[in-house]
Amino acid sequence: MKNSDIHSLHLGLKEKKISYTELLAESTQAARKSQTNCLITSTLESAQESAEQKQKAGLPPQTYLDGIPFTLKDLFVTENVRTTAGSMVLYNYIPPYDGYVSKSLKEAGALLVGKVSCDEFGMGSTNENTPFGVVANPLNPAFVAGGSSGGSAAAVVEGIGHFSMGTDTGGSIRLPANFCGLVGFKPSYGRVSRYGQIAYASSLDQASPVGKTVLDIACIMEQITEKDPLDSTNAPLGAMKIVDHLITQKKDYLAGKTLGVEKSFLEALNPDVKKELEDALRVFEKNGVKIVDIKLPHLKYCVSTYYLIATSEASTNLARYDGIHYGYRHHHAGDLENTYRQSRTEGFGTEVKKRIILGTFALSSGYHDAYFKKACKMRRLIAQDYDQAFKQCQFIFAPVCASTAFSQGAGVKDSFQMYMNDLYTIPVNLAGLPGLALPFGKGQSGLPTGFQLVAPRFQDEELLKFGHAFQKGVK
Amino acid sequence: MAQFKEITAELVVHVASLARIELRADEIKEFQGHMAKVLAHVEELTSVPTDHVEPLFSPMRENPEFYVDGRAQRNDEVRPSLGTEKILRNAPQSELNQFKVEAVIEES
């Protein structure tokens, strides 16, 4: 069952070929055997209770996710379950409420088996920036699982749950999905409520699922896309209806679709990754997709743009961690000012401090226009590049990363160099577009390679249909 | 664009202090190097003319159709709040149903 997709498991439960408790028992076993350090907090006990209740009631599953074990990145607040954001600052924080994603998945009947690791507050590409320890790549422990949602990807590969919810601010679901051979989907900004999702950079953060197939992603998206009145940046588009479309999708769905490629992107890749991506493009072509040359001239500025905007927003968002209301406090600091200083100094990790300080600088008096505002203008130009490109094509094909998974230790050595690796994922966040990372092939290291597909804003359903058709076309 | 001459140790310490963070000597050096590298890289943006470009602050502002006069609307309904007891469970220190902090006003 470990390798079954969610839809097959759903049918298995429905036809009583498998039981709720059997299904959960597999995840329990997998959690015991875990080698990747992906779990921060286990919730297997309460999952066991729920599975037994469902078994006793003997009802068929009420949704695609009913009875399906899953994990949550530790950035999603969960009522009465510790939520750390991968940080010392929140090492003892037990939220008094469920955020939107936690609540929706609970209501859908999915079984939360644990809270999984991530880079502190989602800041990193390797899942090494956390006091809870690096998350190893489940396919080869000498490499990282990727970040920031490394725990999510590792858990799915290890079979600790059949899907995970992560977040993606600059590639944080697509990169670990890519490094671990999974499907990672960053929805359009605004498509999933951020209520109860611990903030890093509010105009970029988006809750993002990771699973084994596009069909799995569709099953998840249907449950987390209701309009949430508690997030004013949540688009009132209502729950996605997509699974039935995918199941009944015609074989020739890809024929006649147009896919844009910025050729210069492929040139800069490691040869092993490049070869696989060219092969992927040939699969599209073989299935009748028309490949179109596009130009995205401002995307080369995206790393500069992103690291000014994201750190600025982070510096304001993380101002709330002051040791007063919840989280880590340095006791006996002498006075209030020192309580703030000592609590923050001892609570935050190095990478988080770097970003807070950079963001504070970019927003400070005299530099605000030169840095933050300039970056927001660049953001407009990057978004306009995509608008132009989408006049020529329906979807865009792009790399996720120039290489396969990084070796352990690379991320902590030089954080600036690590920022450069986000080149292909961050423009999608800046423009607020949906991005779907799909696994395809293997690199020299034997680790997975893959690519991403991008669609215009709020064309999430179309993107999933396109990605699903590709996965079926490969088979 | 950038008005600063160089990223000095003093500047790093000052900005960190604005963010209520204290740095050790080795951290000051590391952060200084990091900030210098990032800001040198960011200089590339000066080559792009943006005088007539409207800043894009959040993608949702590009969707006025979802808002009424630029504001999100929801029904003005009273909802139960979490309550003091639940909220204070996470407080590092509390007393008399309130958050407790170090003295702000000195006794004379």
HADDOCK unambig.tbl for C-alpha pairs under 7 A between the chains (distance, minus, plus):
assign (segid A and resid 93 and name CA) (segid B and resid 90 and name CA) 6.28 0.50 0.50
assign (segid A and resid 94 and name CA) (segid B and resid 90 and name CA) 6.72 0.50 0.50
assign (segid A and resid 96 and name CA) (segid B and resid 86 and name CA) 6.15 0.50 0.50
assign (segid A and resid 96 and name CA) (segid B and resid 87 and name CA) 6.84 0.50 0.50
assign (segid A and resid 189 and name CA) (segid B and resid 59 and name CA) 6.82 0.50 0.50
assign (segid A and resid 190 and name CA) (segid B and resid 60 and name CA) 6.81 0.50 0.50
assign (segid A and resid 203 and name CA) (segid B and resid 58 and name CA) 5.15 0.50 0.50
assign (segid A and resid 229 and name CA) (segid B and resid 74 and name CA) 6.25 0.50 0.50
assign (segid A and resid 232 and name CA) (segid B and resid 72 and name CA) 5.46 0.50 0.50
assign (segid A and resid 233 and name CA) (segid B and resid 60 and name CA) 6.18 0.50 0.50
assign (segid A and resid 235 and name CA) (segid B and resid 66 and name CA) 6.67 0.50 0.50
assign (segid A and resid 236 and name CA) (segid B and resid 66 and name CA) 6.74 0.50 0.50
assign (segid A and resid 301 and name CA) (segid B and resid 45 and name CA) 6.99 0.50 0.50
assign (segid A and resid 304 and name CA) (segid B and resid 41 and name CA) 6.80 0.50 0.50
assign (segid A and resid 304 and name CA) (segid B and resid 42 and name CA) 4.94 0.50 0.50
assign (segid A and resid 324 and name CA) (segid B and resid 91 and name CA) 6.97 0.50 0.50
assign (segid A and resid 324 and name CA) (segid B and resid 92 and name CA) 6.81 0.50 0.50
assign (segid A and resid 324 and name CA) (segid B and resid 101 and name CA) 6.90 0.50 0.50
assign (segid A and resid 325 and name CA) (segid B and resid 90 and name CA) 7.00 0.50 0.50
assign (segid A and resid 325 and name CA) (segid B and resid 91 and name CA) 4.99 0.50 0.50
assign (segid A and resid 325 and name CA) (segid B and resid 92 and name CA) 6.86 0.50 0.50
assign (segid A and resid 325 and name CA) (segid B and resid 99 and name CA) 6.73 0.50 0.50
assign (segid A and resid 326 and name CA) (segid B and resid 90 and name CA) 4.90 0.50 0.50
assign (segid A and resid 326 and name CA) (segid B and resid 91 and name CA) 4.71 0.50 0.50
assign (segid A and resid 326 and name CA) (segid B and resid 92 and name CA) 6.00 0.50 0.50
assign (segid A and resid 327 and name CA) (segid B and resid 90 and name CA) 6.99 0.50 0.50
assign (segid A and resid 327 and name CA) (segid B and resid 92 and name CA) 6.94 0.50 0.50
assign (segid A and resid 329 and name CA) (segid B and resid 92 and name CA) 6.35 0.50 0.50
assign (segid A and resid 334 and name CA) (segid B and resid 102 and name CA) 6.71 0.50 0.50
assign (segid A and resid 335 and name CA) (segid B and resid 102 and name CA) 5.24 0.50 0.50
assign (segid A and resid 335 and name CA) (segid B and resid 103 and name CA) 6.15 0.50 0.50
assign (segid A and resid 335 and name CA) (segid B and resid 104 and name CA) 6.65 0.50 0.50
assign (segid A and resid 336 and name CA) (segid B and resid 101 and name CA) 6.80 0.50 0.50
assign (segid A and resid 336 and name CA) (segid B and resid 102 and name CA) 5.40 0.50 0.50
assign (segid A and resid 336 and name CA) (segid B and resid 103 and name CA) 6.90 0.50 0.50
assign (segid A and resid 336 and name CA) (segid B and resid 104 and name CA) 6.28 0.50 0.50
assign (segid A and resid 340 and name CA) (segid B and resid 20 and name CA) 6.50 0.50 0.50
assign (segid A and resid 341 and name CA) (segid B and resid 20 and name CA) 4.79 0.50 0.50
assign (segid A and resid 341 and name CA) (segid B and resid 21 and name CA) 5.47 0.50 0.50
assign (segid A and resid 341 and name CA) (segid B and resid 22 and name CA) 6.78 0.50 0.50
assign (segid A and resid 344 and name CA) (segid B and resid 20 and name CA) 6.93 0.50 0.50
assign (segid A and resid 344 and name CA) (segid B and resid 21 and name CA) 6.07 0.50 0.50
assign (segid A and resid 345 and name CA) (segid B and resid 21 and name CA) 5.04 0.50 0.50
assign (segid A and resid 345 and name CA) (segid B and resid 22 and name CA) 5.75 0.50 0.50
assign (segid A and resid 354 and name CA) (segid B and resid 31 and name CA) 6.51 0.50 0.50
assign (segid A and resid 357 and name CA) (segid B and resid 15 and name CA) 6.19 0.50 0.50
assign (segid A and resid 357 and name CA) (segid B and resid 16 and name CA) 5.54 0.50 0.50
assign (segid A and resid 357 and name CA) (segid B and resid 19 and name CA) 6.72 0.50 0.50
assign (segid A and resid 358 and name CA) (segid B and resid 35 and name CA) 6.73 0.50 0.50
assign (segid A and resid 360 and name CA) (segid B and resid 15 and name CA) 6.61 0.50 0.50
assign (segid A and resid 360 and name CA) (segid B and resid 19 and name CA) 6.69 0.50 0.50
assign (segid A and resid 361 and name CA) (segid B and resid 15 and name CA) 6.17 0.50 0.50
assign (segid A and resid 370 and name CA) (segid B and resid 1 and name CA) 5.40 0.50 0.50
assign (segid A and resid 370 and name CA) (segid B and resid 2 and name CA) 6.40 0.50 0.50
assign (segid A and resid 373 and name CA) (segid B and resid 55 and name CA) 6.60 0.50 0.50
assign (segid A and resid 376 and name CA) (segid B and resid 55 and name CA) 4.67 0.50 0.50
assign (segid A and resid 376 and name CA) (segid B and resid 56 and name CA) 5.05 0.50 0.50
assign (segid A and resid 376 and name CA) (segid B and resid 57 and name CA) 5.86 0.50 0.50
assign (segid A and resid 377 and name CA) (segid B and resid 50 and name CA) 6.46 0.50 0.50
assign (segid A and resid 377 and name CA) (segid B and resid 53 and name CA) 5.79 0.50 0.50
assign (segid A and resid 377 and name CA) (segid B and resid 54 and name CA) 5.96 0.50 0.50
assign (segid A and resid 377 and name CA) (segid B and resid 55 and name CA) 4.01 0.50 0.50
assign (segid A and resid 377 and name CA) (segid B and resid 56 and name CA) 6.02 0.50 0.50
assign (segid A and resid 379 and name CA) (segid B and resid 56 and name CA) 5.92 0.50 0.50
assign (segid A and resid 380 and name CA) (segid B and resid 55 and name CA) 6.06 0.50 0.50
assign (segid A and resid 380 and name CA) (segid B and resid 56 and name CA) 5.07 0.50 0.50
assign (segid A and resid 416 and name CA) (segid B and resid 34 and name CA) 6.68 0.50 0.50
assign (segid A and resid 416 and name CA) (segid B and resid 38 and name CA) 6.74 0.50 0.50
assign (segid A and resid 431 and name CA) (segid B and resid 59 and name CA) 6.70 0.50 0.50
assign (segid A and resid 432 and name CA) (segid B and resid 59 and name CA) 5.58 0.50 0.50
